[in-house]
């Protein structure tokens, strides 16, 4: 099964990646940009088109450049690993709570292999 990923999903995924790397919740990022956690979640899942002024607020809060948000350097590598790419795309379609559950299961499974 192949999943198609829209530009809004790609941008949302990168925002989520950088937010999680800073160990911030959606609520924390939302507060920093004067928005709501539910709106951040919709952006991260690619459900909402993001306005340019919101992009500017988010990259400022996350201390990113616009190039970092639109860079697809790692995307080509991931697409070459079809099953990894499909797994990522499947995860992007889930809400954050489900994503965290799946992550914990995967992490637990991999730690059992040690």
N, C-alpha and C positions, 0 to 999 in steps of 0.2 A: 504494500500500500504506500503510495507516494503522496506527500502532502505538499501543497503549494503555500509558500510563505509570502505574504504581502509586504510592501515597504513599511506599512504601519506596524506589522508584527515584528519586523526586523529592528526597527527603531525602538519599539517597546521592549524587545528582548535585551537590547543593549542598555537601555535605561535601567532595566531590572538588574542586569549583570553588574553595572557600576554601583547601583544602590546597595545591592547585597554585599559587594566587595567592601563597602564602607560600613557594613553591618547596621544599616539603617532600615527601619520599617517603612512601609508605604505612608503611614501616618506622619512620620518624621519628615520625609521628603515633602509631603503635601503641605505641612505646616511651614516649611522653609520657603515654599513658592506661593503660599496663599491659596491653596487648593484643598481638595478633599482626598482622603485615602481611596475612596471608591473610584474617583476619577483617575488617580495614578494607576490603580489596578486595571482599569479599562485601557489606559494608554499602554501599559506593559503587556497586556494580552492582545494588543492590536485591534481592539474593538472600537476605538475612537480615533478620528483623525486629529492629530495634534497641531495646534496653532503655532506659528513661528514664534510668537512672543512667549508661549509656554515652553517651547524648545529652549529658547534663550534663558529663561528662568531655571530650567532643569539643568542645563549644562553649566550654568554659573554655580548653582548649588552643589553639583557633583564635581566641580572643578575640572571640567572637561573642555576640550576644544570642539568646535563643530566638526572638524575632520575626524576626531576620535569617534564621534557618534555615527558618522556615515562611512567610516572605514570598513571595508569588507575583507581585509587581509586574511583573517582566520576562517572566514566563511567558505572560501574556495577549498581550503584543506578539509574542512568538515564535510563539504559536499562530496569530496572524493571518497569518504567513508560513508556509504549510503545508509547503513543501518544506524550510525551515530546521528547523521543528519535527520533521518526520519524520526528517531527517538526525541531529538531536540524539538522538532516541529510538533510532535505529539504533545510534549510537555508544555509548549507554548500555548496550546489550546486549553490548558487547564487553569483553574484558579490557583492562587498562591498556596492556599492550604493544601490542596491536592498535590501540588508540586513538592512541597516540603515533606509530605508523607512518602511520596515515591522516592525522594532523595534519601530519606532515613532508611527505607527498605533496601535500596541499592547499597548504601554505605554499610549497612549491617551485613548484607550478603557478601560484600567484598572483604569485610574485616574477618568473616568466618573462614575465608580461604587462606589466611595467614598462618 
